[in-house]
Each structure stands twice: as C-alpha cells, then as structure tokens.
Amino acid sequence: EGDVGYWAPPPEPRAPFLDLLRRHQVAFVASGHLHKSHDHALVGTRFLWGPAAGFLVGADLQPEDMAGQARLGALVYEFEGTEFSALYVPVPGLS
C-alpha cells in the first residue's frame, strides 16, 4: 500500500502493526471513518472498513488510487465460535 496522506499512517509506521497482526494470527481488523467500505486481506488478516453512515467524501478530497467503495450503509457482523462473517447492508433512507 502506498501513502494516502491524511487518510492513513504512512507505510513505514504501519509495518510494526502489520507484523504484530501476522505474529498473533489476528483474524480481522474492523474500522471505519474513511467514508468508504472495503474488504480485503493482508498478512493473513482480513481488514473490514465500515461504510459511511452520515455522508460521502468527494473524490476531490481522497486520492484516486485509495481503495474502497464510496457508499452509505453498515456492516453486520455475525460470530459463531471462532468463525465470523461480515456483510455490507444498505440502510433504507440514507442518501
């Protein structure tokens, strides 16, 4: 991943965090506040970005190559034992 400025720590400071996730076999990291949803795996960990629930950020404010989908909604998580699932769900009335 490259440097996306304001939206995330640069790659070098992220490296120890990613190493920690790898060493401890973390199943997933859930986050939000990027005004985009995204679901991807890195270092054996699934990263889930919750979509925006209030407003979208204009393309002029985020790097063009920044991952994720600009959409409103929510993520619904279900846990059973050591298994989990995450599903994007649009929320009626959000626009």
Protein Blocks (a to p, Z undefined) as FASTA:
>chain_A
ZZehjmoccfklmmmmmmmmmmnopabdcdehkopacdddeehiacdddddfkbccdfkl
pcfklgcjddedddddddehjbccddddddehiZZ
